[in-house]
Amino acid sequence: MNRMGRSALTLAAAAMVCGVLVGSVSSTEAAFTDPGSVDASFMTVQPVILDFVDLAAGEDYSLGWTSDGQLFSWGFNDRGQLGTGDTQERTIPSQVLFPDPVIIADADAGINTSIALTSVGEVYTWGNSDIGGNTNSPQKVTALVGQTVVGVASGGYFYLAWTSDGKLYSWGTPGGGRLGRGGSADTPELVTAQGTASGFVTTADAGRFYGTAVLDDGTRVTAWGQDHGSASGVTTTGLPSGTVVSGLSAGNNFTFAWSDGGALFAETSGMYTQPTAPAGYVGAQVSIQAFGGSSFYTWRDTGELFAWGENSEGQLGLGDNTDKPSPAPVILPAGATIRGVAAGGDHALITADGGAYSAAGSNDAGQLGSGTLTPRNTFSTPVIVKRWP
């Protein structure tokens, strides 16, 4: 639903950034972070550095994956959305364990459903058991075996996956027309809304209760589901002639789209407009919270980050909890330039050059990955992300 920028296949090409730089830890820390797996009175454990290449934020949990294709999760876990084989929430990253040896190239987090794409184009899902046979551990989506999947998204109880030959598949809860088609809900089938099945999909995203896709070399954008024409969908309007859309971020009935030329567009109910904001965008994110206003994040090719909108939990990372009506510059960790943002319900994660991972907003389930339940309202200092072998 909301990861660092939505382009055709950012994946392994994303800039590698160091998640933590920490020294030796005391036995108390080891016992707290990995209860039951070591005898803290006899062992001192050295932490492992995590190099997150990308992040995804669900409603109140988070995913991050490393340069060697390992996937980690943290935060709320009531429906097994962390993929750790249980329903225990975690305040620090825990490795997602797959039934087969895999290298993760992409992943996404929804309300309580997760999806991952491997380096060979296979798809795994887990989380809410009401959706397509999910469990609290990753399960391979066998219906897509044989397809070369290049991108995936998880939204409000549904999934999207698109292939190298431009086909877009959906499955999950069909309510409100969010699958963009008829047919079986539990099995991946082609999205048909507004001729999507006959076009060539270059990228897509799953919002809270709607989906959206870019087709035909970026010159056409379709949407379907809640407030977007139900399963029949709409072809969006308002984009200037000649605009080539390179990425999307879908939230709660609000979508960001950005062009190859660095222009940013905002959509509601099928109509795009161009907000007044600095140019030169290379990515954007919109939050997925169920209530209240949305939070917005955009970043430029110069490495600057801007945020505005709902800020009751400090999720904009501006150092306060006051809503912002217009884009405000975000202070990053010293020496860092932004590389991506993942926006959840009322928390957000960033990665930046210079070895910085940071997070802001609500932390009531440990979704910031800091090892505590303490909220934060700034990105200006890195979050110490701890991982023990």
C-alpha positions in Angstrom: 0.0 0.0 0.0 2.6 2.5 1.1 6.3 2.0 0.5 9.1 4.2 -0.6 7.8 5.5 -3.9 5.8 3.5 -6.4 7.6 3.1 -9.7 7.7 0.2 -12.1 10.4 -1.7 -10.4 12.6 0.4 -8.0 13.3 -2.8 -6.0 16.9 -3.8 -6.0 18.1 -0.7 -7.7 17.2 1.4 -4.7 20.1 3.0 -2.9 21.4 0.9 0.0 21.3 2.6 3.3 22.6 1.4 6.6 19.8 0.7 9.1 22.0 0.8 12.3 25.4 1.4 13.6 25.6 0.1 17.1 28.3 -1.4 19.3 28.3 -4.2 21.8 25.1 -4.6 23.8 24.7 -5.6 27.4 23.2 -8.9 28.4 20.0 -7.0 29.5 19.5 -5.7 26.0 20.0 -9.1 24.5 17.5 -10.7 26.9 15.0 -7.9 26.2 15.2 -8.1 22.4 15.3 -11.9 22.0 13.5 -13.4 25.0 14.0 -17.1 25.5 16.4 -17.7 22.7 19.6 -17.0 24.7 20.6 -17.2 28.3 21.5 -13.6 28.9 23.5 -14.4 32.0 26.0 -16.3 29.9 26.1 -14.6 26.5 26.9 -11.2 25.1 25.4 -10.9 21.6 26.8 -8.7 18.9 24.2 -6.9 16.7 24.1 -7.3 13.0 24.0 -4.2 10.7 20.8 -4.0 8.6 21.2 -2.5 5.1 17.6 -1.6 4.2 17.2 -1.0 0.5 13.5 -0.3 0.8 10.6 -0.1 3.3 6.9 -0.5 3.5 4.5 0.8 6.1 1.1 -0.9 6.9 -1.6 0.6 9.1 0.4 0.0 12.3 3.3 -2.3 11.3 6.3 -2.0 9.1 8.5 -4.1 6.6 12.1 -3.6 5.5 14.3 -5.6 3.3 18.1 -5.7 2.9 20.6 -5.8 0.1 20.9 -9.5 0.3 17.1 -10.1 0.0 16.2 -10.7 3.6 12.8 -9.4 4.8 12.2 -8.0 8.3 9.0 -6.9 10.1 8.0 -5.1 13.2 4.9 -3.6 14.9 1.3 -4.8 15.4 0.7 -8.5 14.6 -2.9 -9.4 15.6 -3.6 -11.1 12.2 -0.1 -12.5 11.6 0.8 -9.6 9.3 4.4 -9.7 10.4 4.9 -13.2 8.9 6.7 -14.5 11.9 4.5 -17.6 12.5 2.7 -16.1 15.5 0.6 -13.1 16.5 3.1 -11.5 18.9 3.8 -7.8 18.2 7.5 -6.8 17.9 9.2 -3.5 18.7 12.4 -4.4 16.7 12.8 -6.0 13.3 12.3 -9.8 13.2 13.1 -11.8 10.1 10.2 -13.1 8.1 10.7 -16.8 7.5 9.7 -18.2 4.1 9.0 -21.9 3.5 11.6 -21.9 0.6 15.0 -20.2 0.2 14.1 -16.8 -1.4 15.7 -13.5 -2.2 13.2 -10.7 -1.6 13.1 -8.0 -4.3 10.0 -6.1 -3.3 7.3 -6.1 -0.6 4.3 -4.2 0.5 2.1 -3.8 3.7 -1.6 -3.2 3.8 -4.1 -2.8 6.7 -3.1 -6.3 8.0 -2.1 -8.2 4.8 1.4 -8.4 3.5 2.9 -9.4 0.1 6.4 -10.1 -1.1 8.0 -10.6 -4.5 11.1 -12.7 -5.0 14.0 -12.1 -7.3 12.7 -14.8 -9.6 9.2 -13.3 -9.9 7.3 -15.5 -7.3 4.8 -14.0 -4.9 4.1 -14.8 -1.3 1.3 -13.4 1.0 0.5 -13.6 4.7 -1.7 -11.9 7.3 -5.5 -11.7 7.6 -6.7 -15.3 7.3 -10.0 -14.1 5.7 -8.0 -13.3 2.5 -7.1 -16.1 0.1 -6.0 -18.7 2.6 -3.5 -16.4 4.4 -1.8 -17.6 7.5 0.7 -16.0 9.9 3.6 -17.3 7.8 4.3 -16.6 4.1 2.4 -18.8 1.6 3.3 -19.0 -2.1 0.6 -17.7 -4.5 0.6 -20.8 -6.7 -1.9 -19.3 -9.2 0.8 -16.9 -10.3 3.5 -19.5 -10.8 4.8 -19.3 -14.4 4.1 -15.6 -14.6 7.0 -13.1 -14.4 5.7 -10.8 -11.7 7.6 -7.5 -11.5 5.6 -5.5 -8.9 3.2 -6.1 -6.0 0.9 -4.1 -3.7 -1.2 -4.7 -0.6 -4.2 -2.5 0.2 -7.4 -2.8 2.4 -7.8 -6.6 2.4 -6.8 -7.1 -1.2 -3.7 -7.5 -3.3 -2.4 -6.5 -6.7 0.4 -8.0 -8.8 1.6 -7.0 -12.3 3.8 -8.9 -14.8 6.5 -8.2 -17.3 4.0 -8.4 -20.1 1.8 -5.7 -18.6 -0.9 -7.8 -17.0 -2.5 -6.7 -13.7 -4.0 -9.3 -11.3 -6.1 -8.7 -8.2 -7.5 -10.9 -5.4 -8.9 -10.5 -1.9 -12.0 -8.9 -0.5 -14.2 -7.6 -3.4 -16.3 -5.1 -1.4 -16.8 -1.7 -3.1 -15.4 -3.1 -6.3 -11.8 -2.8 -5.1 -10.7 -5.8 -7.2 -11.7 -4.0 -10.4 -13.4 -7.1 -11.9 -15.9 -9.9 -11.3 -15.0 -13.5 -10.9 -13.4 -15.3 -8.0 -12.2 -13.2 -5.1 -9.7 -15.6 -3.7 -7.8 -16.4 -6.9 -5.7 -13.8 -8.8 -7.5 -12.8 -12.0 -7.0 -10.0 -14.5 -8.3 -6.5 -13.6 -10.7 -5.5 -16.3 -11.8 -2.0 -15.1 -11.7 0.6 -17.9 -9.9 -1.7 -20.3 -7.0 -2.4 -18.0 -6.8 -6.0 -19.1 -6.2 -4.9 -22.7 -3.6 -2.3 -21.9 0.0 -2.6 -20.7 0.3 -1.8 -17.0 3.6 -0.3 -16.0 2.9 0.2 -12.3 0.0 0.1 -9.9 -0.9 0.7 -6.2 -3.5 -0.5 -3.8 -5.2 2.1 -1.6 -7.3 1.5 1.4 -10.4 0.4 -0.6 -9.5 1.1 -4.2 -6.8 0.4 -6.8 -5.1 2.4 -9.5 -2.8 1.6 -12.4 -0.6 3.4 -15.0 -1.0 2.1 -18.5 0.3 2.6 -22.0 3.8 3.9 -21.3 2.6 6.2 -18.6 0.0 8.2 -20.6 -3.2 6.8 -19.0 -4.2 6.2 -15.4 -7.2 4.1 -14.3 -8.7 3.6 -10.9 -11.5 1.5 -9.4 -13.2 0.7 -6.1 -14.6 3.0 -3.5 -15.2 6.5 -4.9 -13.7 5.4 -8.2 -16.6 3.8 -10.1 -16.7 0.5 -8.2 -15.6 -2.5 -10.1 -16.1 -0.8 -13.5 -13.6 1.9 -12.5 -12.8 5.3 -14.1 -10.2 6.6 -16.4 -8.8 9.5 -14.5 -8.8 13.0 -15.9 -7.0 16.3 -15.3 -3.4 15.3 -16.2 -1.9 17.7 -18.7 -1.5 16.4 -22.3 1.8 14.7 -22.8 2.3 13.9 -19.1 4.1 10.6 -18.6 3.3 9.2 -15.1 6.2 7.2 -13.6 4.9 6.5 -10.1 1.8 6.3 -7.9 1.0 6.3 -4.2 -2.6 5.4 -3.2 -4.0 6.2 0.3 -7.5 6.5 1.7 -9.3 7.7 -1.5 -6.5 10.1 -2.4 -3.7 9.3 -4.9 -0.4 11.0 -5.7 1.1 10.6 -9.2 4.4 12.0 -10.4 5.9 12.3 -13.8 9.2 11.7 -15.4 9.7 15.4 -15.5 9.3 15.9 -11.7 5.7 17.2 -11.7 3.4 16.1 -8.8 -0.3 15.5 -9.2 -3.1 14.8 -6.6 -6.2 12.8 -7.3 -9.6 12.4 -5.6 -12.7 10.8 -7.2 -11.0 10.3 -10.5 -9.8 13.9 -11.1 -6.2 15.0 -10.9 -5.0 18.5 -10.0 -1.5 19.9 -9.6 -0.9 21.2 -6.0 1.2 24.3 -5.4 4.6 22.8 -4.2 8.2 22.8 -5.2 9.1 21.0 -8.5 11.6 18.3 -9.2 9.8 15.4 -7.4 11.1 11.9 -7.7 8.6 10.3 -5.2 5.6 10.9 -3.0 3.6 9.1 -0.3 0.1 9.5 1.2 -1.0 7.8 4.4 -3.7 5.2 4.8 -5.3 6.0 8.2 -9.0 5.2 8.5 -10.1 8.3 10.4 -9.1 12.0 10.2 -7.1 13.7 7.4 -4.3 12.2 5.4 -0.6 12.9 5.8 1.5 13.7 2.7 5.2 13.4 1.9 7.1 14.3 -1.2 10.8 14.3 -1.9 12.9 15.9 -4.6 15.9 15.0 -6.7 18.0 17.3 -4.5 17.4 15.0 -1.5 15.0 17.3 0.3 11.8 16.0 2.0 8.6 17.9 2.5 5.5 16.9 4.6 2.1 18.3 5.4 -1.4 17.3 6.4 -2.6 15.3 9.5 0.1 15.4 12.2 -1.7 14.5 15.5 0.8 11.7 16.2 3.8 13.7 15.0 4.0 11.5 11.9 5.2 14.4 9.7 8.5 14.4 11.5 8.5 18.2 11.9 9.2 18.2 15.6 5.6 19.0 16.7 2.1 17.5 16.6 0.4 20.3 14.8 -1.3 19.8 11.4 0.3 21.6 8.5 -1.8 23.1 5.6 1.1 23.3 3.2 4.4 21.5 2.5 7.0 22.1 5.2 10.7 21.1 4.9 11.6 18.2 7.1 14.9 18.2 9.0 16.8 15.0 8.3 19.6 13.3 10.2 22.9 15.3 9.9 24.5 14.8 6.5 21.6 12.8 5.1 19.7 13.3 1.9 16.3 11.5 1.5 16.0 8.4 -0.6 12.5 7.3 0.3 9.5 7.4 2.6 6.9 4.8 3.6 3.7 6.1 5.1 1.5 4.0 7.3 -1.7 4.8 9.2 -0.2 7.3 11.6 3.5 6.6 11.3 6.1 7.0 8.6 9.6 5.6 7.9 12.4 7.1 6.0 15.7 6.0 4.6 18.5 8.4 3.6 22.0 8.6 2.4 24.7 8.7 5.1 23.6 5.6 6.9 20.3 6.9 8.3 17.0 5.1 9.0 14.5 7.1 10.9 10.8 7.0 11.9 8.1 9.2 13.3 4.6 9.0 14.6 2.6 6.6 16.7 4.5 3.7 18.2 1.9 2.0 20.3 2.7 -1.4 18.7 6.4 -0.8 18.1 5.8 0.1 14.5 8.8 2.5 14.5 11.2 -0.3 15.2 13.0 1.5 18.0 12.7 -1.2 20.6 10.3 0.8 22.7 6.7 2.0 22.6 7.6 5.6 22.8 6.3 7.8 20.0 8.5 10.3 18.0 7.7 13.5 16.2 11.0 14.0 14.4 13.1 12.4 11.7 16.1 14.5 12.6 17.8 11.8 14.7 18.2 8.2 13.4 16.3 5.3 15.0 18.6 2.7 16.4 17.3 -0.5 14.6 18.6 -3.5 16.5 18.9 -7.0 15.0 20.5 -9.9 16.7 21.5 -13.2 14.9 
